Amino acid sequence: CVHPDWRRGGVILLLWTALSRFMVSHGLDTMIGCASIALDRDGDGAEASALWHRLRRTHMAAAPWVAVPHHPLPLHPSSAADARVAVPPLIKGYLRCGTKVLGAPAFDAAFNVADLPMMARLEDLPARFRHGALSG
């Protein structure tokens, strides 16, 4: 976790470099997690649905990696507005690092968020992150 005031390029570069070093030093090539999308702004998941519809067209993982949530977020139908939805900064950063979306978002009622499953593969990371991991 990084305080919002420090979520800038240099800090993110350090985090991704350290993460890729960890992966290399432990013989890992793939990392799977989730990116949470707060539902408190729209209450019904419309933004999370639109983001899912947008990202599944542009950043979807290959079929063998697709995941299906146990508790899916009820999705709104896809629309032309999907292209206009703002990508949250953290997810935008993940996507710039070659991260892929694994499937539709899950609904986490305890935290009132939609969790979008994500996968980062060492081979997909941009060279600036991999270089520090492989030379360090």
Salt bridges, closest charged atoms under 4 A:
ASP5 OD2 - HIS3 ND1 3.63
ASP29 OD2 - ARG121 NH2 3.65
ASP44 OD2 - HIS76 NE2 3.49
GLU47 OE1 - ARG41 NH2 2.54
